Amino acid sequence: MLDPDNNKAERGHRGIAIGRKNWLMVGSDRGGEAAAIHFSLIASCKANNVDPFAYLVDVLTRLPVTPADQLDTLLPHRWRPRP
């Protein structure tokens, strides 16, 4: 069933809104883009009950050797840690 409100989305952006008040700047437009990518990955991990640190450590080691046609297996909603 579809939720009649957007509370989950609002909660997901809360950390960014609070951070915006605490961080003066990220240094540049590229820095802002990099920060947005990191925030998005971390939020996706949390939404899929994945530990963001474990995910990033594992994916960054797998990324160089993963064939292009299998990169989607490294997305947070499909990722499985190595045994």
Secondary structure, DSSP 8 states (H G I E B T S, - for coil): ---SS-HHHHHHHHHHHHHHHH-S--SSHHHHHHHHHHHHHHHHHHHTT--HHHHHHHHHHHGGGS-GGGGGGGSTTT-----
